[in-house]
Amino acid sequence: MGNKIILVVDDEQRIADTLALILQNNGYKTAVAYEGNSALAQCSRVRPDLLLTDVMMPGMNGIELAQAVSDRFPECTVLLFSGQAATTALLDHAQKQGCDFPLLSKPIHPEDLLKKVAEILNSSEMQQIA
């Protein structure tokens, strides 16, 4: 767990920083970005194991970011989160293009976040071993 790096992305800085703090307090290394393009640039530098991104952001939305990260950094797993109903249409569109990302709903309870992150990272680790 301690060597896993999670990139947290949300245009609401307080949310991104809070999620990163929760993850740090539970043994993960984190990086934070507040919009898609800087998150993509950070991926080149920090090589995250998990991208945890909000869906509804100005400019590059979270699904576009997830698709770009998945294409460029296939070893990085993606977990989306959103509090907006419009996310469903975006996810449906992404699924039609062959991209299927798990989604957490805002507000995210810290225990739910940690459980889902551990589950995703453990399953991606098992896939790499196989």
Backbone bond lengths (Angstrom), bond angles and torsions (degrees), N, CA, C in turn:
res aa  C-N    CA-C-N  psi(-1)  N-CA   C-N-CA  omega(-1)  CA-C   N-CA-C  phi
1 M - - - 1.456 - - 1.519 110.64 -
2 G 1.310 118.56 -42.89 1.448 122.31 -174.47 1.507 114.54 -63.43
3 N 1.336 116.83 -22.39 1.451 118.31 179.87 1.517 111.96 -96.15
4 K 1.314 118.79 3.27 1.459 122.55 179.20 1.527 109.68 -83.96
5 I 1.335 115.15 131.71 1.460 120.87 179.82 1.522 109.03 -109.40
6 I 1.322 115.77 129.35 1.460 122.00 -179.96 1.523 108.48 -117.88
7 L 1.334 115.88 125.40 1.462 121.13 174.69 1.521 107.66 -95.86
8 V 1.335 116.43 118.20 1.461 123.04 -178.92 1.527 108.21 -101.89
9 V 1.343 116.38 127.03 1.461 120.78 -177.17 1.525 110.47 -129.20
10 D 1.315 115.70 123.89 1.463 121.80 174.19 1.519 107.32 -157.53
11 D 1.336 117.31 137.14 1.459 120.06 178.78 1.525 111.65 -71.67
12 E 1.327 117.33 -15.05 1.466 120.46 172.16 1.530 106.71 -90.69
13 Q 1.329 115.62 102.31 1.462 121.25 -172.25 1.516 113.20 -55.50
14 R 1.322 116.65 -38.94 1.468 119.86 -178.38 1.526 110.73 -62.10
15 I 1.329 116.68 -40.32 1.471 120.03 179.53 1.523 110.28 -66.52
16 A 1.347 116.79 -47.99 1.465 120.41 179.86 1.526 110.62 -58.52
17 D 1.322 116.63 -46.42 1.464 120.65 -177.79 1.531 111.45 -65.91
18 T 1.341 116.90 -38.44 1.464 120.85 179.91 1.528 110.87 -66.77
19 L 1.332 116.59 -45.31 1.470 119.60 178.75 1.524 110.52 -61.78
20 A 1.347 116.55 -42.34 1.466 120.24 178.67 1.530 110.64 -61.13
21 L 1.322 117.10 -41.25 1.458 121.56 179.72 1.533 111.42 -64.10
22 I 1.331 116.49 -42.74 1.479 120.58 177.76 1.523 109.14 -59.45
23 L 1.325 116.40 -45.63 1.470 120.57 -179.08 1.526 111.05 -65.49
24 Q 1.336 117.02 -43.11 1.477 121.15 179.03 1.523 110.50 -60.64
25 N 1.325 116.01 -42.89 1.465 120.69 -179.00 1.523 111.90 -66.23
26 N 1.327 116.32 -11.62 1.456 120.81 179.62 1.528 112.10 -115.03
27 G 1.328 115.69 23.76 1.451 120.55 169.31 1.511 118.14 93.29
28 Y 1.338 117.67 3.48 1.462 119.41 178.83 1.525 110.87 -95.08
29 K 1.323 116.17 151.47 1.463 121.15 170.21 1.518 105.80 -89.17
30 T 1.336 117.06 140.76 1.461 119.09 -177.86 1.518 111.66 -132.13
31 A 1.309 113.88 155.72 1.463 123.42 168.01 1.521 104.30 -130.64
32 V 1.326 117.05 153.98 1.460 121.13 -176.70 1.521 109.37 -129.84
33 A 1.333 115.54 141.77 1.462 122.00 172.11 1.523 107.35 -138.49
34 Y 1.335 115.36 153.95 1.461 119.73 -175.83 1.527 112.91 -112.67
35 E 1.321 117.05 4.82 1.459 121.21 173.36 1.521 109.43 -163.02
36 G 1.327 115.61 162.95 1.452 122.19 -169.80 1.521 116.57 -59.21
37 N 1.333 117.02 -47.15 1.464 118.88 -175.80 1.519 112.75 -64.55
38 S 1.329 117.03 -40.43 1.466 118.25 178.55 1.529 110.31 -71.31
39 A 1.336 117.67 -30.11 1.462 120.85 175.97 1.523 110.39 -64.84
40 L 1.317 116.16 -42.11 1.464 120.69 179.09 1.524 110.55 -63.68
41 A 1.326 116.10 -41.43 1.469 120.30 177.41 1.531 110.42 -63.88
42 Q 1.326 117.12 -40.22 1.473 120.64 179.29 1.522 111.50 -63.78
43 C 1.328 116.98 -34.14 1.470 119.84 179.70 1.526 110.93 -58.32
44 S 1.317 116.59 -36.74 1.466 120.07 178.58 1.521 111.47 -64.61
45 R 1.327 115.62 -33.88 1.469 120.15 -177.35 1.525 113.00 -84.16
46 V 1.329 116.83 -46.28 1.468 119.15 -171.01 1.527 114.60 -99.83
47 R 1.329 118.09 -14.40 1.471 122.42 179.91 1.528 111.95 47.50
48 P 1.349 117.42 67.39 1.463 119.81 -176.97 1.525 112.81 -67.45
49 D 1.314 115.18 152.35 1.464 121.99 173.46 1.523 110.17 -82.88
50 L 1.359 115.16 -27.25 1.456 120.97 -178.08 1.520 109.38 -141.69
51 L 1.329 116.08 133.22 1.456 122.92 170.96 1.515 106.70 -101.92
52 L 1.323 117.18 118.91 1.463 123.56 177.52 1.519 105.89 -111.48
53 T 1.335 117.09 104.81 1.460 118.91 -172.50 1.521 113.46 -131.36
54 D 1.329 113.77 143.84 1.457 121.34 171.48 1.525 107.18 -67.53
55 V 1.306 117.45 152.45 1.465 120.78 179.23 1.518 110.93 -87.16
56 M 1.329 116.90 -51.61 1.463 120.75 -173.73 1.532 110.72 -87.30
57 M 1.343 114.54 98.97 1.465 121.35 177.69 1.519 107.76 -135.87
58 P 1.345 117.08 149.66 1.464 118.94 176.44 1.532 110.51 -67.95
59 G 1.317 116.38 155.39 1.466 119.77 -177.90 1.513 108.82 74.69
60 M 1.317 116.18 -124.43 1.462 121.36 178.69 1.525 108.81 -76.15
61 N 1.350 117.43 117.84 1.466 118.02 179.54 1.529 109.71 -78.35
62 G 1.326 115.42 172.53 1.455 120.47 -174.51 1.519 114.43 -64.52
63 I 1.335 117.14 -31.16 1.459 119.78 179.02 1.526 109.93 -72.43
64 E 1.334 116.95 -41.12 1.474 119.92 176.12 1.526 109.91 -61.99
65 L 1.326 116.29 -41.35 1.463 120.95 177.27 1.532 110.09 -62.62
66 A 1.331 116.52 -46.48 1.464 120.94 -179.86 1.525 111.17 -59.16
67 Q 1.331 116.62 -41.72 1.467 120.41 179.41 1.528 110.70 -65.69
68 A 1.341 117.06 -43.01 1.463 121.16 179.89 1.529 111.12 -64.37
69 V 1.329 116.31 -43.16 1.466 120.70 179.57 1.528 109.82 -65.78
70 S 1.331 117.11 -43.73 1.469 120.56 179.67 1.533 111.32 -61.25
71 D 1.329 116.49 -38.03 1.470 120.41 178.91 1.522 111.69 -68.62
72 R 1.332 116.22 -45.88 1.475 120.69 -174.36 1.519 114.04 -84.93
73 F 1.324 116.10 -29.85 1.469 121.25 -176.55 1.529 108.97 -131.58
74 P 1.332 117.84 71.71 1.470 120.56 -173.47 1.529 114.10 -60.99
75 E 1.333 117.75 -18.01 1.467 120.43 178.09 1.532 112.09 -77.69
76 C 1.334 117.25 -11.12 1.470 121.88 -179.75 1.530 109.73 -88.98
77 T 1.329 116.33 123.92 1.457 122.44 176.52 1.521 108.53 -84.15
78 V 1.328 116.97 153.25 1.465 121.75 -177.09 1.522 110.51 -120.14
79 L 1.336 115.59 137.63 1.460 122.67 171.05 1.524 107.32 -132.78
80 L 1.328 116.19 120.72 1.460 121.90 179.63 1.522 110.24 -94.61
81 F 1.340 115.61 154.09 1.459 119.33 170.08 1.512 108.64 -142.52
82 S 1.337 115.86 148.88 1.455 119.66 -178.79 1.515 110.38 -161.65
83 G 1.305 114.46 153.14 1.454 120.22 175.89 1.514 111.36 -115.13
84 Q 1.338 117.73 10.17 1.456 120.63 -173.97 1.517 111.90 -116.15
85 A 1.319 115.09 140.90 1.463 121.07 -178.67 1.530 111.65 -65.58
86 A 1.329 118.46 -27.94 1.470 121.55 -178.60 1.527 111.89 -60.89
87 T 1.325 115.95 -18.03 1.459 121.21 -179.69 1.526 111.67 -58.94
88 T 1.325 117.16 -35.05 1.468 121.17 -176.61 1.522 111.29 -58.49
89 A 1.324 117.66 -44.89 1.467 120.86 179.94 1.521 110.61 -64.09
90 L 1.328 116.84 -41.12 1.468 120.49 178.63 1.521 111.04 -64.44
91 L 1.321 116.80 -42.18 1.463 120.70 178.64 1.525 111.51 -64.99
92 D 1.332 116.65 -40.87 1.468 120.39 177.65 1.519 110.55 -59.93
93 H 1.335 116.01 -43.59 1.460 121.10 178.99 1.533 110.82 -62.66
94 A 1.319 116.82 -43.56 1.473 121.41 179.44 1.527 110.36 -63.66
95 Q 1.328 117.06 -41.01 1.465 120.49 -179.65 1.520 110.97 -63.72
96 K 1.336 116.52 -36.86 1.464 119.96 177.70 1.525 111.12 -64.95
97 Q 1.332 116.68 -24.36 1.461 121.62 178.01 1.523 111.72 -92.05
98 G 1.327 116.11 7.73 1.452 120.15 176.12 1.518 115.58 90.27
99 C 1.325 117.88 10.52 1.470 121.52 179.92 1.523 109.01 -109.50
100 D 1.313 116.11 121.37 1.456 120.73 -178.57 1.523 108.60 -126.57
101 F 1.335 116.07 106.04 1.462 121.08 -177.18 1.526 109.95 -112.93
102 P 1.343 117.86 139.73 1.467 119.68 175.42 1.531 110.53 -67.80
103 L 1.334 116.07 153.59 1.469 122.06 -175.00 1.522 110.59 -133.74
104 L 1.337 115.87 132.10 1.468 122.87 170.39 1.524 107.70 -106.25
105 S 1.323 117.64 145.34 1.459 121.05 178.87 1.513 110.98 -95.26
106 K 1.343 115.82 139.63 1.464 121.63 173.00 1.518 107.20 -79.72
107 P 1.304 120.81 149.82 1.469 124.03 -8.93 1.527 110.92 -70.90
108 I 1.304 115.01 145.12 1.463 121.30 -177.95 1.519 109.22 -97.18
109 H 1.309 116.74 123.17 1.457 120.15 174.99 1.530 107.35 -75.32
110 P 1.338 118.44 134.46 1.466 120.38 -177.91 1.525 114.50 -51.26
111 E 1.336 117.56 -39.76 1.470 119.54 -179.79 1.526 111.53 -65.56
112 D 1.342 116.17 -38.60 1.467 120.40 178.15 1.531 110.39 -65.86
113 L 1.322 115.70 -41.35 1.461 120.83 178.36 1.524 110.58 -60.55
114 L 1.312 116.69 -50.62 1.466 121.07 -177.41 1.528 111.66 -63.83
115 K 1.321 116.53 -38.89 1.461 120.39 179.36 1.527 109.94 -63.98
116 K 1.340 117.34 -46.19 1.462 121.41 -177.64 1.525 110.66 -67.33
117 V 1.337 117.43 -41.64 1.467 121.41 179.20 1.527 109.95 -61.25
118 A 1.326 117.04 -46.96 1.465 120.80 -179.95 1.529 110.25 -62.24
119 E 1.315 116.28 -42.65 1.466 121.22 -179.78 1.541 110.40 -61.33
120 I 1.324 117.09 -45.95 1.469 121.13 -178.81 1.520 111.27 -66.96
121 L 1.323 116.75 -46.07 1.465 119.44 -178.36 1.522 110.99 -66.27
122 N 1.319 117.52 -38.50 1.471 120.13 178.10 1.518 111.20 -66.19
123 S 1.332 117.31 -39.53 1.461 119.07 -178.78 1.525 110.50 -71.97
124 S 1.334 119.05 -34.91 1.469 120.11 178.55 1.531 109.64 -71.06
125 E 1.329 116.69 -32.83 1.465 120.63 176.95 1.526 110.29 -65.96
126 M 1.333 116.51 -40.34 1.461 120.93 179.87 1.530 110.72 -66.70
127 Q 1.343 116.86 -36.28 1.461 120.26 178.77 1.529 110.95 -66.52
128 Q 1.324 117.15 -36.11 1.466 120.81 179.71 1.514 111.01 -69.15
129 I 1.331 117.17 -32.82 1.474 121.57 -179.37 1.529 109.52 -72.31
130 A 1.342 115.91 -38.47 1.482 120.63 -175.25 1.501 114.49 -67.08
